[in-house]
Amino acid sequence: VVMGPIMVSVPPPTHRDLSEIAIADTPASVPSPEPTRRPARQSRRNPITPPASTAPQTAAVASTANIPPAIALGELSAGSEVSNGLRQQTADLLKSQQQRLDSVSRSTFTAHPTEIAQAKAFLQRANTSWNASDYEGAHTLAVKAKVLLDDLKL
């Protein structure tokens, strides 16, 4: 099947030209941010002289009258609102993956030492997260350990 070129139409931008935006002076009570610079290395041959004027430049702030309202995407959680179901699922997952890791045979360990070491590291970090009440982080790390052990067919 031969297809011709696909035509894509792009809508015009929704923002206005910068010349249309009203520029207001900054209030005197709001200090303008000073740019942070690393100190320049001085050469032994040509010493650097500082600029004649070090007065900070004032930045113009656009009027908020022409800025569209922000889109509400939903509330962010601090992670403290973890369901009991996730907590129990994570506890079960940590326990089962630790049992799988403890039952690794010597031949499997010698054949895949890096994968098993990585799975152990994930489980240790998952337990650390669990003890810090970071149940979502613990769950994520336990799932990573599970995937590694699944790949080894344990």
ZILIN-V774272 format. One record per residue. N is the residue number from 1. SS is DSSP state (alpha for helix, beta for strand, coil for the rest). PHI is phi in degrees with one decimal (NA if undefined). OMEGA is omega as a letter, one per 40 degrees, with the letter a starting at -180 (NA if undefined). Layout:
# ZILIN-V774272
n->(N & N)
ss->(SS & SS)
phi->(PHI & PHI)
omega->(OMEGA & OMEGA)
This chain:
# ZILIN-V774272
n->(1 & 2 & 3 & 4 & 5 & 6 & 7 & 8 & 9 & 10 & 11 & 12 & 13 & 14 & 15 & 16 & 17 & 18 & 19 & 20 & 21 & 22 & 23 & 24 & 25 & 26 & 27 & 28 & 29 & 30 & 31 & 32 & 33 & 34 & 35 & 36 & 37 & 38 & 39 & 40 & 41 & 42 & 43 & 44 & 45 & 46 & 47 & 48 & 49 & 50 & 51 & 52 & 53 & 54 & 55 & 56 & 57 & 58 & 59 & 60 & 61 & 62 & 63 & 64 & 65 & 66 & 67 & 68 & 69 & 70 & 71 & 72 & 73 & 74 & 75 & 76 & 77 & 78 & 79 & 80 & 81 & 82 & 83 & 84 & 85 & 86 & 87 & 88 & 89 & 90 & 91 & 92 & 93 & 94 & 95 & 96 & 97 & 98 & 99 & 100 & 101 & 102 & 103 & 104 & 105 & 106 & 107 & 108 & 109 & 110 & 111 & 112 & 113 & 114 & 115 & 116 & 117 & 118 & 119 & 120 & 121 & 122 & 123 & 124 & 125 & 126 & 127 & 128 & 129 & 130 & 131 & 132 & 133 & 134 & 135 & 136 & 137 & 138 & 139 & 140 & 141 & 142 & 143 & 144 & 145 & 146 & 147 & 148 & 149 & 150 & 151 & 152 & 153 & 154)
ss->(coil & coil & coil & coil & coil & coil & coil & coil & coil & coil & coil & coil & coil & coil & coil & coil & coil & alpha & alpha & alpha & coil & coil & beta & beta & coil & coil & coil & coil & coil & coil & coil & coil & coil & coil & coil & coil & coil & coil & coil & coil & coil & coil & coil & coil & coil & coil & coil & coil & coil & coil & coil & coil & coil & coil & coil & coil & coil & coil & coil & coil & beta & beta & coil & alpha & alpha & alpha & coil & coil & coil & coil & coil & coil & coil & coil & coil & coil & coil & coil & coil & coil & coil & coil & coil & alpha & alpha & alpha & alpha & alpha & alpha & alpha & alpha & alpha & alpha & alpha & alpha & alpha & alpha & alpha & alpha & alpha & alpha & alpha & coil & coil & coil & alpha & alpha & alpha & alpha & alpha & alpha & coil & alpha & alpha & alpha & alpha & alpha & alpha & alpha & alpha & alpha & alpha & alpha & alpha & alpha & alpha & alpha & alpha & alpha & alpha & alpha & coil & coil & coil & alpha & alpha & alpha & alpha & alpha & alpha & alpha & alpha & alpha & alpha & alpha & alpha & alpha & alpha & alpha & alpha & alpha & coil & coil & coil)
phi->(NA & -103.1 & -114.1 & -80.7 & -64.8 & -93.8 & -91.8 & -121.0 & -102.9 & -108.1 & -67.2 & -66.6 & -63.6 & -91.3 & -84.7 & -92.5 & -64.7 & -61.3 & -71.7 & -83.8 & -81.1 & -74.6 & -103.6 & -107.9 & -72.0 & -74.9 & -64.2 & -68.8 & -79.4 & -97.9 & -73.4 & -81.5 & -69.5 & -94.4 & -66.9 & -90.7 & -128.1 & -78.4 & -65.4 & -73.6 & -73.9 & -91.0 & -86.0 & -72.2 & -80.7 & -121.0 & -66.6 & -87.7 & -97.0 & -68.1 & -62.8 & -67.4 & -120.0 & -112.6 & -69.7 & -69.7 & -84.4 & -86.1 & -95.7 & -83.2 & -112.2 & -71.7 & -65.6 & -82.0 & -68.6 & -98.4 & -90.0 & -68.9 & -65.4 & -71.1 & -86.8 & -79.3 & -100.5 & 120.2 & -83.5 & -94.0 & -104.1 & -84.0 & 89.7 & -85.4 & -98.7 & -87.7 & -70.9 & -65.0 & -62.5 & -66.6 & -62.5 & -69.0 & -61.6 & -66.7 & -61.5 & -64.1 & -65.5 & -60.7 & -65.3 & -67.9 & -72.1 & -66.6 & -64.7 & -62.3 & -68.3 & -68.8 & -94.7 & -66.6 & -76.6 & -63.0 & -67.1 & -67.7 & -64.1 & -72.4 & -78.4 & -135.6 & -66.8 & -71.0 & -66.0 & -69.7 & -63.5 & -66.9 & -63.1 & -61.8 & -63.2 & -62.3 & -67.9 & -64.3 & -67.0 & -64.9 & -65.7 & -63.7 & -64.9 & -60.6 & -66.5 & -91.4 & 63.3 & -97.4 & -71.6 & -67.6 & -64.7 & -63.0 & -64.5 & -60.0 & -68.2 & -66.1 & -66.5 & -62.9 & -63.8 & -61.4 & -63.0 & -62.6 & -69.2 & -64.1 & -63.7 & -84.4 & 60.7 & -95.8)
omega->(i & a & i & i & a & i & i & i & a & i & i & a & a & i & a & i & a & i & i & a & i & i & i & i & i & i & a & a & a & i & i & a & i & i & i & a & i & i & a & i & a & i & i & a & a & i & a & i & a & i & a & a & i & i & a & i & i & a & i & a & i & i & a & a & a & a & i & i & a & i & i & a & a & a & i & i & i & i & a & a & a & a & i & i & i & i & i & i & i & i & i & a & i & a & a & a & i & i & i & a & i & a & i & a & a & a & i & i & i & i & a & a & a & i & a & i & i & i & i & i & i & i & i & i & i & i & i & i & i & a & i & a & i & a & i & i & i & i & i & a & i & i & i & i & i & a & i & a & i & i & i & a & i & NA)
